[in-house]
């Protein structure tokens, strides 16, 4: 276990696996559950496509900003205590989401939910891996990844069934008893530990989040009034300046959030750029397709969830095979071909989309997109970590995970701006008019990701030492990122 021996009792492997897996499934499932419930949320609380965008992006921004500080707090204060607090926060925030009377209240509650998920996800994986000997961790991480894949596949279907059978509020209410019970049991059943004391980087967190919010808000204002809107220009300028300030600060910070030295490696930079664009494509496409199915084609939430399965369930079958196959041919070919295939599938959907169309016309392109992203999912994080030295594994995995989630923020903001410039949510024809160019942009992100993957190095770092492996797991992102980029759709 990194940093110190277990505290508060000996780790119980089976109970640790059950408790952390339930919590991970809850946070991962909640992401795509929300995506399919958005049209129902829109009908109840009102707002434009920008409102729905911020229901997604508030979660993603909070998650991205909090994941590295959460891991550091766990190292300092004790991982069990911080993890339990994260579960409590996620459950309480879920209740606030369910009770939200307005779109603004829902967005604020989603921020708290994102912070809770950012605590639970990395620390849960750290606690889990520490409960098992090194020789068994491969199987444990495989099970963890399978749970993430199952949550991705089940999310739209569960969200549709709950929204249609009850109402959208219940997709949040169900988290309250599960999260509260998991928090109580975790406090008494999980072993405690601490890690190396590292300095937090609050200035870096504030600068990068404020910069990302500025860029996202500028795209929202562009959708409302074009670049002639002065708020768009001001927000864009502020976002660029804040991100430039973040870059300058990270060069002088004692413990930077995103260490600049990592990006001196072309292979790491290419892998992170690929992951950023892959997540932008997946998250934005899931956001758009849900609106198209329900508001453009008039499908029910449950029918929408079922029609997501050819795309979202494919990783359960293909990702394990792709991961094994990458050991023979390398990661780069799978990433390039996979993201290119996803781009083809998404642009195909954009070209044939029309009001009154038959779902059968979408089945083949959705399967192509699913197969493609399933080839890339298990290889992007591994490619990033293979490009850095063992002492930088923890920082590299944290940086990759953070930037991946910012990719989701950027993707949703960009496609929402395109959607609003060409259509609106007022009629099926208007939904289709906005959906087609917006989904084409999401396909473009995937193709750009394939181009970025060309720069990924083919060198693999095999046989990590236990201490090096622990440094990866202490951030909790090595398995999580490869398991569930789509699940952070928020």
N, C-alpha and C positions, 0 to 999 in steps of 0.2 A: 504494500500500500504506500503511495507516495507520501512522503513527509513525516509520517509517524505511524506507530502501531495503532491498532484499533483501540478505541476508548468506549466505555459504556457497555462492555460485554463482548463476547465472541460473536462474530458474524454468523448468522444462520442462513446458509446459502439458499435453501428452497424458499423460505419466507421472504428473503430479500428479493429473489427473482420474482415472486408473485406480486409483492407490493410495488416494486419499481416498474414492473411491466404494466400493471393496472393503471398506474399514474401516467406512464408514457402513452398508453393507448388512449386514455382520456384526453390528453392534451393534443395528440396527433389527430384523433377522430374529430375533435371540436373544430379543426380548421376547415375541412371540406364539408362538414355538417353546415357550417355557416354559409358557405358558398351557395349551396342549393336552397338555402332559406332566404336569400337576399330579396327575391321578388316579393315574398310575403312580408318581409320587414318593410320594404318600400311601400306596400299598400297600407300598412298600419301607421308608420311614423312619417311617411311622406319623404320629400326631398327629391333631388335629381340623381343622375348617375354618379355625380361627384359625391353625394352622400353615401351611396353604396361603396364607392371607392374608399372612403375614409373608414368605413366599418372594417374593411380589409387592412388598409395601410396603417391604421392606428395600432393594430395588433402586431403587424410586422415590424414597425419602427421600434416599438417598445421591446419586442423580442430581440431584435438586432442589437439595440443599445445595451440591454441588460445582461446578455449571456456571459460576457467576459467578466464584468464586475461581480456577477453572481457566483461564478466559480472562485474568484478571488476572496469573496466574503466567506464562502464555505471553507476555504483553506484557513482563514483567520479565526473564525468564530466557531467552527465545528460544522462539518457537512450535514450531519443529521439534523441539527437545530435549524440551519438555514433551509434545508430541503423541506422539513416539516412546515416551516413558515411559508415557503413557496406554495405548498399544497393548500394551506389555509387561505392564502391570498387568491389563488386561482379559483377556489370554491366560492369565496365571498364575492369576487369580481363576477363570476358566472351568475350569481343571484342578482347582482346589480344590473347585469345585462338583461336578465329576464324581466326585471321590474322597470327598465328604462322607459319613461313616458315619451321621450323625444329622441330624435336622431342624435342630437348633441350629447345627451346623457348616455346613449348606447356607445357612442364613440369613446367617451371618457372611460366608461367601464371596460371597453376593449383594451385600452391602454393598460389598465391594471391587470387584466387577464394576460396580456402579453408579457408583462413583467413576471407574473407568477409562472407562466410556462417557461420563461427563460431561466428561472431558478430550478424548476423541477427537472427539465430535460438534461442539462449537463451534470448536475449533482446526482441525479438518479443513476445515470450510467456509471459515474465514478464509484458510487456506493455499491452498485451491482458488481462491477468488475473486481473491486477489492474483496468481495466476499468469496471469490473463487480463486483457486491456484492458477498460476500462469498457464499451465498445460491445458486447462479447461476453458480458458477465456474465449478461444475461437468459437467454440460451440455456443457459449453464452451470448457473444456478440451476434452470432448468426440468428439466434432466437430473437434477440432484441430487434434486429433488422427486419425479421419476418413480421413482428408485431407492428412495426411502422408500415410495412407494406399492406398488411391486413387493414389497418386503419385508413390508409389511402383508398383502398378498394371499397371499404364499407361506408366511408364518410358520406358521399353523395346519396347513397341508398338509404342509410339511416336518417340523414337529414330530411330527405324527401318523405320518408314514411312518418317520421315524428311530426313534421310540419303539416302534412296532410291529415294524419289521424288525430292530432291534438291541435297544436299551433306552434309557431316558431319559438315562443317563449320557452317551451319544454326542451329545446335543444340545449338550453343553458341550465334549466332547473335540474336536469338529471346529473349535472356535475356536482351539485351541492352535497347530496348524501355520499356519493362516491368519494369526492375529495375530502370531506370531513372525516369519514371513516378511515381513509388511507392515511390522513395526517395523524390521527390518534394511534393507529397501529404502528405507523412508522416511528413515532416517538418512543414506543416501548419495545419494538421488535428489531429495529435496525441498529447495527453497530455504528459507533461514532468514529470519526477520524479528523485529522487536520492535515493540511499540506504546507508547503513552503510559504512563508509570509512574503507576499509580493505587494508592491505599492499599487494602489488604484490610480486610474487616470481619469478623474472626473472632468477635467478640462477637455480632454479628448472626446469623452462621451458627449458632453454638451455641444461641442463644436460640430461633430459629425452628425448628430441627430438634428440640430438646428439647420445645418446645411441641407440635409436630405429633405426636411420638411419644407424649406424654402423652394427647392427645386420641384418637389411634388405639388406644392401650392401654386407655383407659377404655371404648371400644366393645367391645373384646375381652372385658373383664371383665363388662360388662353382658350379653353373650351367654352367659357362663358362669353368672352368678348373679343377673342383674337389677340394678337400681339399689340394691337393698339390700346388694349386695356392697360392703364398705367400700373395697376396692381401686379399684373403679370411680369412686367419689366422689373419692378422693384423687387419682387420675390425672387426672380431669377438672379438678379445682381447680388442680392443678399446671400442666396444659396451658394453661388460661386465663391464669393468672398469668404464665407464661413468655412467652406471646404478647403479653400486655399490656406486659411488660418489653421485648420486642422492639420494639413500636411506639414506646415511649418512647425507647429507645436510638436508633432510626433517626432520630428528630427532632434528635438532638444529634451523631450520628456525622459525622466529616468526609467520609467516602466511604461513604454508607449502601448496604447491599445492595439494599434496595428504597426508593428515595428517596420520601419522603412527598409531595413537590411534584407527582409524577406523578399522584397520585390526586386532586389538586385539579381535574383535568379530568374532568368527568362522562362524556365519551365514552370516555376511556381506562379509567376504572373500570368502565363497562358492558361494554366489550369484554373486559377481563380477567376479570370475573365470568362472562361468557358462556363464555369459554375454560375457566375452572375447572370450571364445571358440565358443559360438553360432555365434557371429559376424564374427569370423575367418572362420567358415564353410560357412555362407551365402555369405559373400563377395567373398571368393575365388571360391566358386562353381559358382556364377554368372559370374565371370571373365572367368572361364574355359568353361562353357556351351555356352557362346556367341561365343567363338572361334570355338568350336566343331560344332555348328550348321552352321556357315558360311564358315569356312575354311575346316572343315572335311566332312560335308554333302553337301556343296555347296548351301546352302539356301540363299535367299536374306535377306537384313536387315529387311524388313517388315515381311517376313515369320518367321524370327527368333523372332521378337517381339511377334507375335501371338502365337508362340509355347512356349513362356515363361509363358503365362497367367495361365495354370493350376497350376503352382508353385507360381507365384508372386501375383495372384489375390485371392488366397485362404484366406489370412489374412482378407480380407474384410468381409468374411462370418464367419470364424471360430474364429478369435481373440475376437470379442465382446462376443461370447458365452463362450469362455474359461475364459475370465475375470470374467464373472458372475458366472460361475461354480466354479471358484477358491474360492469364498466366502463360498461354501459349503464343499468342500473337502480339501481346502488348496492349496497352490501354488506348493509345492514340487512334488506331483504326476504328475501334468500337465507338469512341466519342465522336469522331468525325462523321462516320456513316450514320450512327444513331441520331445525332442531332439534325443531320441533313434529312433523314427519313421523317423525323417529326415535323420539320419545316414543310416537307412535301405534303404530309397528311393534313396539316393545318391550312395550308393555302388551298388545298383541294376542297376542304369544307367551306372556306370563304368563297370559292368560286361557284359552288353549287347551291349555297344557302338561298332560300326563297320562302316566302309565306306559303303555307299549304303543302310543302314538300313532304315526301315520304321519308321516314327515318332510314329505310334501307339504302338510300342514296348516300348516307353518312357513315354507314357501318364500315366499309372498307377503309376510307381515309382515317377514321378514328382508330382502327386496329393498326394501321401503318404508323400513325403518330405514337400509339402506345408501345409498339415494338421498338420504335426508334429511341424513345426516351428511356425505355427499359435497358437498352444497351449502354446508355451514357450514365445512368444513375449510379451504378456500383463502381464506376471508374474515376469519376471526377475528383472526389476527395482523396482517393488513393494516389492519384497522379500529383496532386498538390503536395501531399506529405512526402512523396518520394523525391521531391525536388529540393528538400531542405536537409540540413544536417540534423543528427539525432537530438542535439541540445535545443534545437528550435522547434521540435515537434509540437509541443503544447501551444506555443504562440502561433505557429502556422495553422494548426487546426482551428484555433479560436478566430484567427483572421479570416480563414476561408469560410467558416460558418457565419460570421458577422456579415461579410460582403455578400454571401449567398442570399441572406434575407433582405439586404438592401436591394438586391436585384429584383426581388418580388415587389418591393415598394415602387421602384422605377418602372417596372413593367406595367403594373396596374395603373399608375398615374398616366403613363404615356398612352396606353390604349383607351383609357377613359376620355382623354382629351380628343383623340381621333374619333371615337364614337360620338361624342357630343357635338363635334363639328359637322358630322354628316347625318346624324339622326337623333332620336330621343326615345323615351320610354312610353310615349303617349299612345302608340298604335303599333300593331304588328309590322306594318310596312316600314314605319320609322325605325323600329328596332332592327330590322334586317338591313336597312340603309346604313345604319351606324355600325352594325356588327361586321359586315363584310370587309371594309377597309381596316377596321380595328383588329380583326383576327389576322388579316394579312400582315399587319405590323408584328403581331405576336409570332407569326411564322418567320418573319424576317429576323427576329431576335434569335430564333433557333438556328437559322442558317448562319448568322454572324457567330453564334457559339461554335458551330462546326468549323468555321474559318479560324477562330481563335484556337481551337483544339489542335490545329496543324502544328502550332508551336509547342505543344506539350512534349516533353522529353520522353523517350522510350525507356530510359534507365529505370529499373525497379530496385527498391531497397528491401531485400528480404531478410528474414530472421532478426527482427527487432529484439534487442535485449529486454529483459523484464523491466528494467528501469526506464528504458526509452518508451516501451509500450505504456507504462504507467503515466508518463508525461502526456501521451496522446489522450489517454482515458481521463486524466484529471480535468480536462476541459469538457469532456462529455460529448465531443462533436464528431469524433472519427466515425463511429457507427451511425450516429444520428443523421449526419449529413448525407451519407450514402444511402440511408434507408428512406428518408422522407423529405426530399426537397419540395415535392408537391404538397405535402401535408402542411407546410407553412403558408399555404394560401390564405390562411387566417380567418 
